[in-house]
């Protein structure tokens, strides 16, 4: 493990999530291990593992997945993993999801105001800067071939039975915290989803070298 690659707040957050692996149901573990196997196979072939996390609007769950996958790869020292996200349509990286990620410990700059703002995100002050914004999964900034399409919502799972260019497709749906927007449970539900996504993607990368 390489916890020094994360800032102090994220290190504590990640250590807590790693301690929760036993809470992941067996059926879910089996799905997560499919993603770990894809990454492992690419490593054995000395090829990059490109992961494209897809949901409908590329506004909440797929963005969280992209950032947590990058963080998990850094934490467990898994090289040559490239993480992307996209949707079946363009909206914007939701501000509630951004706030949950900030509470977890990500450093996220305030973007230039725009209908679809571009956020700059870091998991270490001296680490890489990731640019996050809503886009369709076929966007030019995403790979067009030889990638694993990771479907993060049930609606996208139905809309994208086949993802052109993908060499693998894995369904890992997460409940949408959007259902609680504007309610007293909003913050708790966004934090809950952030914890689940972090926990499960950390589990994936812990399995890559297992």
C-alpha positions in Angstrom: 0.0 0.0 0.0 1.0 3.6 -0.6 -1.0 5.7 1.8 1.5 8.6 1.4 0.1 9.2 -2.0 -3.1 10.5 -0.4 -3.6 13.7 1.6 -4.0 13.2 5.4 -7.8 13.5 5.5 -8.2 11.0 2.6 -5.8 8.6 4.3 -8.0 8.4 7.3 -11.1 8.1 5.2 -9.6 5.3 3.1 -8.3 3.4 6.1 -11.8 3.4 7.6 -13.4 2.1 4.3 -10.8 -0.6 4.0 -11.7 -1.8 7.5 -15.3 -2.2 6.2 -14.6 -4.8 3.5 -16.3 -7.5 5.5 -19.6 -5.6 5.2 -19.6 -6.1 1.4 -22.1 -8.9 0.5 -20.7 -12.0 -1.2 -22.8 -11.5 -4.4 -21.4 -8.0 -4.7 -17.9 -9.2 -4.1 -18.2 -11.6 -7.0 -19.1 -8.7 -9.3 -16.3 -6.5 -8.0 -13.8 -9.3 -8.5 -14.7 -9.4 -12.2 -13.4 -5.8 -12.5 -10.3 -6.8 -10.5 -9.7 -9.7 -12.9 -10.0 -7.4 -15.9 -7.3 -5.1 -14.4 -5.1 -8.0 -13.5 -5.3 -9.5 -17.0 -4.3 -6.2 -18.6 -1.3 -6.0 -16.2 -0.2 -9.5 -17.2 -0.5 -8.5 -20.8 1.6 -5.4 -20.1 -1.3 -3.2 -21.4 -3.1 -0.3 -19.6 -6.4 -1.0 -18.0 -8.8 1.6 -19.2 -12.0 1.9 -17.1 -14.9 4.0 -18.3 -17.6 4.4 -15.6 -21.0 5.1 -17.2 -24.3 6.3 -15.8 -27.1 8.3 -17.4 -26.1 11.9 -16.7 -22.4 11.5 -15.7 -23.3 13.8 -12.8 -23.0 11.7 -9.6 -22.2 8.0 -9.4 -19.9 7.7 -12.4 -17.9 10.8 -11.4 -17.5 9.4 -7.9 -16.4 6.1 -9.3 -13.8 7.6 -11.6 -12.2 9.6 -8.7 -12.3 6.7 -6.2 -10.8 4.3 -8.8 -7.9 6.7 -9.3 -7.5 7.0 -5.6 -7.7 3.3 -5.0 -5.1 2.6 -7.7 -2.7 5.1 -6.1 -3.4 3.7 -2.6 -2.7 0.1 -3.5 0.1 1.0 -6.0 -1.6 -0.5 -9.0 0.1 1.0 -12.1 -1.2 1.7 -15.6 -4.8 2.1 -14.8 -6.6 4.9 -16.6 -10.0 6.1 -15.3 -12.7 7.9 -17.2 -16.4 8.5 -16.9 -19.3 9.4 -19.2 -23.1 9.3 -19.6 -25.7 8.6 -22.1 -26.4 12.4 -22.1 -24.6 15.5 -20.8 -25.8 17.5 -17.7 -23.2 18.7 -15.1 -21.1 17.3 -12.3 -23.7 17.7 -9.5 -22.7 20.1 -6.8 -24.0 17.8 -4.1 -21.7 15.0 -5.3 -18.9 17.5 -5.4 -19.6 18.4 -1.7 -19.6 14.8 -0.6 -16.3 14.2 -2.2 -14.9 17.3 -0.5 -16.1 16.0 2.8 -14.3 12.8 2.2 -11.0 14.7 1.7 -10.6 15.4 -2.0 -9.2 18.9 -2.9 -11.6 20.3 -5.5 -11.1 23.7 -7.0 -14.1 26.1 -7.5 -14.7 26.0 -11.3 -15.4 28.8 -13.6 -19.2 29.2 -13.6 -20.8 27.5 -16.5 -23.7 25.2 -17.3 -21.3 22.3 -17.4 -18.4 23.4 -15.2 -15.0 21.7 -15.3 -13.7 20.8 -11.8 -10.0 20.2 -11.0 -9.6 17.4 -8.4 -6.6 16.1 -6.5 -6.2 13.4 -3.9 -2.8 14.7 -2.8 -1.5 18.3 -2.9 1.5 17.1 -4.9 -0.3 14.5 -6.9 -2.0 14.4 -10.3 -4.8 16.8 -11.1 -7.9 15.2 -12.6 -10.4 17.2 -14.7 -14.0 16.2 -14.1 -17.0 17.4 -16.1 -20.1 15.8 -17.5 -19.8 14.2 -21.0 -21.2 11.4 -23.0 -19.2 8.2 -22.8 -18.3 8.4 -26.5 -16.6 11.8 -25.8 -13.3 12.3 -27.5 -11.6 12.6 -24.1 -12.5 9.0 -23.4 -11.0 5.9 -25.0 -12.8 4.6 -28.1 -11.6 1.0 -27.9 -10.0 -1.5 -25.6 -11.7 -0.4 -22.4 -13.9 -1.9 -19.7 -17.4 -0.2 -19.6 -18.4 -0.2 -15.9 -22.1 0.5 -15.7 -23.0 2.3 -12.5 -26.8 2.7 -12.7 -29.6 0.5 -13.7 -31.0 2.9 -16.3 -27.7 3.1 -18.2 -27.5 -0.7 -17.9 -30.8 -0.9 -19.9 -29.8 1.8 -22.3 -26.3 0.4 -23.1 -26.6 -3.4 -23.5 -23.7 -3.0 -25.8 -21.0 -0.3 -25.5 -19.2 0.2 -28.8 -15.4 -0.3 -28.5 -15.5 -1.9 -25.0 -13.5 -5.1 -24.6 -15.5 -5.9 -21.4 -18.7 -4.7 -19.8 -19.4 -5.0 -16.1 -22.6 -3.9 -14.3 -22.0 -2.4 -10.9 -25.2 -0.4 -10.2 -25.4 2.0 -7.2 -28.5 3.6 -5.8 -28.9 7.2 -6.9 -28.6 9.7 -4.1 -30.6 12.1 -6.3 -33.7 10.6 -4.9 -33.0 12.5 -1.7 -32.3 15.9 -3.2 -34.0 18.7 -1.2 -34.8 16.4 1.8 -33.4 16.3 5.3 -31.6 13.1 4.4 -29.7 14.7 1.4 -26.3 15.1 3.0 -26.4 11.7 4.7 -27.4 9.9 1.5 -24.7 11.5 -0.6 -22.1 10.6 2.1 -23.5 7.1 2.3 -23.1 6.6 -1.5 -19.6 8.1 -1.4 -18.6 5.7 1.3 -20.0 2.7 -0.6 -18.3 3.6 -3.8 -15.0 4.2 -2.0 -15.3 0.9 -0.1 -16.1 -1.2 -3.1 -13.5 0.3 -5.5 -10.9 0.0 -2.8 -11.9 -3.6 -2.5 -11.4 -4.1 -6.3 -7.9 -2.7 -6.2 -7.0 -4.7 -3.1 -7.9 -7.8 -5.0 -5.7 -6.9 -8.1 -2.5 -7.9 -6.3 -4.1 -10.7 -4.2 
